[in-house]
Amino acid sequence: MARVSTREQAVDGYSLDSQKKLLEEYSTQRGLIISRRFIVPESASGKQERKEFNEMLEYLYANPSIQNLVFEKVDRASRNFKDGLKLDEWLNGDEERQIHFVKQNLVIHKNAKSHEKFQWDIYLVMAKQYSNNLSEETKKGITEKAEQNWYPGNHKRGYKTTGDTGQKTWTIDSSDTSEAPYIKQAFELYDTGRHTLLSVTKLLVKEGWTTGTGMPIARSTVHKVLKDCFYCGEFIWNKKHYKHGNHASLISKELFNRVQDRIERKLVGKAKKHDFLFAGMLTCEECGRSVCGETQKGHTYHRCTRYKTNCSQRSYIRQQDVDEQILSHLDKLHIKNERLAEWLRNALKESHADEVKYHDEALAELSSRLKRTQQRVNTLYDEKIDGHISNDFYDKKFEQYSEELVEGTPNLRHLF
């Protein structure tokens, strides 16, 4: 198995090509036949490294005739004690099995001498220390990148990264599959005050906004996007707010702040114990904050929340007076043109029919996907019980199917 961990290691004597050449020459000298090569490039993530390591173990257990495993050094095999124990478990399963560490001139097997095993343990501890130090230096680099006003995270909807590892910059995704247009539209729709999170989500899903797996975007995702200051040129990293990000903004700061104000207003005006009429729909004419309702001695009254303002409106108004104000305005609404009135009635009926059709189709598709995934989980378990697949393979596939179920369930739930 060959692996490099940093760009520097890929230059002088530690490149993948040099490692492969060294391991092949060593195997030829020892009369070992190469059955399969496992290679981890320097660009691989920790998750990719774990995947390659687990595939190597699965291959070893699936091919018991393989008795030798060859690495350049101990830290090319593992940098944590958990993986070291897995290698040790495979090694002790057969007296003929051996692990070769070429540059350290070390061969470990079940009956190896105590000082040889101790040497392996020392190398493993040193590899672990190197990994910890590398992690610490990486965190320092990430923090420094944030201090230079570059967002150091891994993913933002509607954006893509350009440049080499460690020097990546964020740009707005302009591809045909970009989520950027939907995100911008979500802010603009919510800013009008005529939409809720649910109505914004339904509208944009109808226009084609889906996740990377093709599932309809969830309301919780839209809410998360609307609360993310990244889209107005700022970002938050390690609980610190950076107000002058170097990435291009998708929306203006003014639009973002207006949306945050509306979201806060909705939360403040939301009824907790009572379902008041017009809850979350009324605003104070003086300060623009929400008007909330409360019950006193069996009667409902409304007042301005005065949230973070110095509004002078401190008096209460009865529900009956609110009703009269609203009804007086509704009485003025009258469509004199019968053709226009009929057109509006038909348009509302068609709109409702389209919404019901979309709801039914989306529900059927989601239910079908979840059912198929659940069937796969059941079949996977049967294969494990019958001994047709290894435990590692079962764990990997079970985790994959479980993620699909977890991702699909909230999307199914938000349709109701």
N, C-alpha and C positions, 0 to 999 in steps of 0.2 A: 504494500500500500504506500502511495506517495502523496505528500501534501505539503503545500507552502502556506504560510499564514499571513505574511505581509508582502508588500510590493518589493521591499528591499531584499527579502529572502529569495525572490524570484530572479535576482540579477546575477549574483556571484556565487556559484557553487551550490545554490539551494534551489535552482529552477527545477520544474517538474521533469524536464528532459534529462538533466544531470542525475536526478534521483532515479529515474527509470533505468538509465544506463548503468548506474552503480548496482541497483538491485538485480538487474538481468545478468550482469557479469558475475555477481556473487552466486546467483542461483546456478549458473552454468558451471562454475568452479566446484560447487557442492553436489552437482549432479541432480539438481532439483528441476522438475518440469513445471513451468508456469501454467497454471490452470486458468487463472483470471486475475486481472489487474483492477485495483480500486484506487481512483485518483480523486483528490479533493483540491480544486484550484484555490488560489489566494482570494478570489472574489466570492467564494462560497460563504453563506451566512452560517451562524451556529446551527440553525435548523437543518440546513443542507448537510453540514458535517455529521450531525446526529443521524440523518437519514442514510448517508453513505456507510457509516459505522454499523448501523443496524442491518443494512443489506448485506454487509460483509459477514456478520455473524449468522444471518439466515442462510447464506450460501455455505458457510462452513458446516452448519448442522444438517443442511440438506444434502451435503456431499461428505459423508463420514470417511471416505477414502483419502481425503486431503489431510495430511499430517503436519504440514509446515506452513507457517505464516511468517513473511519476511517484511521488516520495516527498516527504514534508514536509521532511525533512533527511537528511543522510548517516547519522546514527545510527539513523534509522528503517529504513534498508535493511540495515545490517550493523554488527556490533560486533566482528568478528574478521576477520583477514586472509584466511582460507580462503574465507569467503563473498564477500569483496570480489574475490578472484581469479575466482570463478565468475561474478560479475556482469561483470567485465572480459572474461572469455572470451566471454560472450554478446554483449557490446557490440562486440567486435572481429570478430565473425562476419559483420557486414554494415555497410557504411558509412552506411546510412540509419538505423541504430538509435541511439536517444538515451535517456539517463537524466536526468530532471529532478529537481532538488532545489529546491523552491519557495522556502522561507524563506531559503536561502542564495544564491538567484538564480544557480544554477549548472546548466549543461547540459553533460553529458559525452557525447562520441561518439568514434568511431574516429580522426577527424582533428582532434580538439580540440587547442588550443594547449598547449604544454608547461606554461605557468603554470596553466592550468585543470586539467590532470591533477595537477599538483603540489598544487594547492589541494584536490582530491579526496583525495589521499594524506594530506594534513595532517588533513583532517576525519576520515578513517578512523582515523588514529593517535589522535586525540583521543577518538573513539568507543570505541576499544579501551581507552584509559586510563580512561575513565568506567566501562566495564564492569568493569575490574579493581578500581577503587575501590569500585564497588557490591558486588562479590563480597566484598571485604575487610570492608566495613561489615556485610554480611549475616552473615558468619562471626562478627563481634563480637556481633551481636544474638543469634545462636543460642547462643553460649557464655554470654551473660548470662542467657538463658532457662533454660539448664541450671543455672546457679548459683542461680537462684531456684527450683530443684527441679521444673521442668517439663520433661518429656522433649521434645526438639526434633526428634525423628525424624519419618519420614513414614508408617510403617505398623507396626502391631502386630496380630497375629491376635487376634480376640476383642474388639477395641476400635475405637472410632470417634472422630473429632475433631469438636468443636463450636466455633462462634465464627468471627470474621473472620480473614483472613490475617494472620499475625504475632501473633495473640492466641488461637490455637486451644488448647483444652484437651482432655484425653483422658478419655473415659467408657467404661464397659463397654457393649458392643453388646448390646442386648436384643431385636434383631429376630429374626424366625423363621429367618433364614439365618445367625445368629451362630455363630461357632466357640467362643465362650466356654464353653458347657456341656461341649463335648468336651475343651477344655483343662483345665478344672477336674477332670473325670473322669479324665483322663490322669494328673494328679498323684496323685489319690486311689488309683487302681489300682496305680500303681508303688510307692506308699508301703506297700502291703500286704505287699510282699516276695514275693508269689506270681506276679508277672508279670515278663516281660522286655520290652525295647523292642519286640520283634517281636510278642509276644502282645498287648501294649497296642494297638499299631498295628492289628493284624488285628481285634481286638474293636471298636475305635472306627470303623474303616472299615465294618465290618459294620453298625454302628448308623447310618451315614450321613455320617461325616466325610469331606469331599472338599475339593479346592482350589477356587479361584474359577472354574476352567475345567471343573469337574466330574470331575477326575481323583481317584482314591483318594489320600488323604494318604500321604506317604512316611515310612518309618521315620526317615530322617535329619531330617525336619521335626519329628517328635515329639521326637526327641532334642534338637534345637535349642530347642524350646519348654520342655522340662523343665529346661534349663540357663539359661533366661532369668529373671533376678531381677526383671524388669519386673512379672511377675504377682503378686509379693508386696509391691509398693509401692516398689520400688527401680528403678534403671536405671544403665546404664553408657554414658558418652558421652565420646568421645576418650580412651579408656582410663582414665577417672576414674570411680570408683564413687560414685554418689549414693544414700545410704541412706534418704533421707526424701523420696521423690517425692510430689508433690501429687496424683497421679492415684489413683483408687480401686483397691484391691488385689483381685485375683480369688481369691487364696488367702492363707492366713496365712504369716507368716515361718517359723513352726515347721514347717509342712508342707513348705515349700520347702527348708529346711535338712535335713530328714530325707531328702528325695528326693536332694539333692546327696550326702549321706553314702552312700546306697545306690549311686548311680552311681559314686562314687569306689571304693567297696568292690568293685563288679563289675570295674572297671578294674584294681585292684590284684590281685585274685584271679584274673585271666584268665591262663591258661597261655600261655606264649610259644613254647616249643620242644616241649612234651610235652602230650598230651591226657590229663591225669590224670582218673581217676574222681572224680566229685563236685566237679570244679573249679568254683569260684565259688558253691558251694551250702552250704559249711560256714562257721560263724562261731564265734568264741571265746566261751565261756560267761562269761568274766570281763569282757572289754572290748567284745565285740560286733563286733570287726573280722574280716576275712576270714581263713580258714585256707587256706594255699597248700601246694601239693605240690612236692617236688623229688626228684631222683634222686641217690643216693649209692651207689657200688659196686654198681650193678645193682638196688638196692632203692629203693622209693618211701617217703618219709617226709612227714609233714605237720607244719606249725607255724603259730603265730599270726603274722600280719604285724606286729602292734603298730604299725600305721600311725598316727602322730601321737598316740600314747598312751604311758602308763607301765605297760603291762600286765606283770605279773610272770611270765606263762607263757613260758618260754624253752626248755622241753624239746621234743623231737621225738617223734612217735608214728608207728608203722609203719602202712602201708596195711592190713595184715592185722588189726590191732587196731581200726582205723576200721571195717572191714567187719563185724567181730564186733559192734561197738556198734550199728551200723545194723540188722543182721539180727536182733539180739535184740529190737528194737522192732517190726520188721516181722512177727516171729512172733506178736506179740500181736494183730495185725490179722486179724480173722476175722468175716465176715458170716454169722450163723447163720440169718437169715431168707432162705430160698431165693427167695421172691417179690421181696424187695428186691434180692438179688444179680442176678436175671434182669432187673429193671428197670434197674439200673446198667449191665449189659452192653448192653442195647438202647439206652440213652441215649448211651453212648459211641459205639456204631456210628452212630447218627443224627447225632451231633455231627461225627464224622469225615466222614460223607457230605456234610453241609452245607458243611464246610470245603473239601472237594474240589470241590464244585459251584461255590462262590464263586470258588475259585482258577481253575477252567477258564473261567468266564464273564468274570472280570476280565481274564484273560490274552488271551482272544479279542477283547475290546473294545479293549484297549490295542494289540494287534497290528494290528487293523483301522485304528485311528486313525493309527498310525505309517506303515502302508502307504499310506493316502490322502495323508498329508503328503508322503511320499517321491515319490509320483506327481506331486503338484503341483510339487515342486521340479524334477523331470525335465521336465515340460511347460513350466515357466517358462523353463528353460534353452533349450529348443527355440525358444520364442517370441523369446528374445533373439537367438539365432543367425540366425533368419529375418528379424530386423529389425522385428518387429511391436511391440516395446515398447522404451522408452528404457533407457539404462543406469541412470539414477537410480531408475526404477520397478522395474527388476530387483533392484537392491541393496536397496531397501526391502522388497519381498516376500520376497526370499531371507533377509533377516535375520529376518522374521516367521516363516517356515517353519522356519528353523534353531532358533529359540527353542522352537517347538513340539516339534521332535525332541529337543532337549536336555532339555526338561521331561518328555517322555514316557518317555525311555529309563530314567532311574533308577526310575520307578514300575514299569516292566516288569521291571526287574532285581530289585526287592525282592520280587517274587512267588515267586521261586525259593528 
